[in-house]
Amino acid sequence: MEVQGKVKMVGETQAIGNNGFRKRELVVTTEEQYPQHILVEFIQDKCDLLNATKVGQSVKVGINLRGREWVNPQGETKYFNAIQGWRIENSASEAPSAGGMPPVPPASSFEPADDLNEEDHDDLPF
């Protein structure tokens, strides 16, 4: 899955616990009629992907949705969701914008075939 928009906030890397777990947060604001502010977490070695990311930059973020179940001391089951980032790229650097298709050359760049012989047009072997 992907989230695309402008970077609103890049957090500092946080060390959580004593086991070396690292987390860094990024907020991306989508560019649609009702913009959404999406919090994306980058964990462990993925934290370093945000080092060159700046506020206001247009980005495309590869994400995974994560969910977990937790039972509190009272026996109630709670569910939590997280959005984890695994890739980030500058969306302005994309050359083809029409669904990943390469650009079509103009019609003037095609030359007509002059050497067509009526007998050669059927080149099937049978």
C-alpha positions in Angstrom: 0.0 0.0 0.0 1.1 3.6 -0.4 0.3 7.0 1.0 1.1 10.0 -1.1 1.2 13.7 0.0 3.3 16.4 1.6 5.4 15.9 4.6 3.9 17.8 7.6 6.3 16.6 10.3 9.4 14.4 10.7 10.0 13.3 14.3 13.2 12.5 16.0 14.3 8.9 16.5 13.1 7.5 19.8 14.8 4.7 21.7 12.1 2.6 23.4 13.0 0.3 26.3 16.4 -1.2 27.0 16.5 -3.7 24.1 17.6 -1.2 21.4 14.1 -0.8 19.8 14.0 2.5 17.7 11.0 4.3 16.3 10.6 7.5 14.2 7.3 9.1 13.2 6.4 10.9 10.0 3.1 12.8 9.3 2.0 13.0 5.6 -0.9 15.3 4.6 -2.8 13.9 1.6 -3.7 16.2 -1.2 -7.4 15.6 -1.8 -10.7 17.4 -1.2 -10.6 16.6 2.5 -6.8 16.3 3.4 -5.9 13.7 5.9 -2.9 13.8 8.3 -1.5 10.3 8.3 0.9 9.2 11.0 3.4 6.7 9.7 5.9 4.9 12.0 9.3 3.8 10.8 11.0 1.3 13.1 14.5 -0.1 13.6 16.8 0.3 10.6 13.9 2.0 8.6 14.3 5.1 10.8 17.3 6.1 8.8 15.2 6.4 5.6 13.8 9.7 7.0 17.2 11.4 7.4 16.9 13.3 4.1 13.2 14.0 4.3 12.1 17.6 4.8 8.8 19.3 5.8 6.9 20.4 2.7 8.4 17.7 0.4 6.0 15.7 -1.8 6.5 12.0 -1.0 5.2 8.6 -1.7 5.5 6.2 1.3 5.3 2.5 1.1 3.3 1.2 4.1 2.1 -1.9 5.8 -1.0 -2.0 8.1 -0.3 -3.7 11.4 -2.9 -4.8 14.0 -2.6 -6.4 17.4 -4.9 -7.7 20.1 -4.3 -6.9 23.8 -6.3 -8.1 26.9 -6.2 -5.7 29.8 -6.0 -6.7 33.4 -9.8 -6.5 33.7 -10.1 -9.1 30.9 -11.3 -6.7 28.2 -9.9 -7.3 24.7 -8.6 -4.2 22.9 -7.4 -3.8 19.4 -4.7 -1.4 18.1 -3.7 -0.5 14.6 -0.4 0.9 13.3 0.8 2.2 10.0 4.4 1.2 9.4 6.5 2.7 6.7 9.1 0.6 4.8 10.0 2.9 1.8 9.9 6.6 1.1 10.6 8.4 -2.2 10.2 11.9 -3.6 7.1 11.8 -5.7 8.2 14.8 -7.8 11.0 12.7 -9.2 8.7 10.4 -11.1 9.0 10.9 -14.9 6.0 8.8 -16.1 2.8 10.0 -14.5 0.2 8.1 -16.5 0.0 5.0 -14.4 3.6 4.0 -14.9 3.4 3.9 -18.7 6.2 5.3 -20.7 5.4 8.5 -22.7 4.1 8.0 -26.2 6.2 9.6 -28.9 4.4 12.1 -31.2 2.9 10.8 -34.4 5.4 12.9 -36.5 8.3 10.7 -35.2 6.9 7.6 -37.1 7.9 7.1 -40.8 5.6 5.5 -43.3 6.8 2.2 -44.8 7.6 2.8 -48.5 8.8 -0.6 -49.6 5.6 -2.6 -49.1 5.0 -5.1 -51.8 1.5 -6.6 -52.1 2.9 -10.1 -52.3 5.1 -9.8 -49.2 2.3 -8.5 -46.9 1.2 -12.1 -46.0 4.4 -13.5 -44.4 2.8 -16.5 -42.7 4.7 -19.8 -43.3 1.6 -21.9 -44.3 
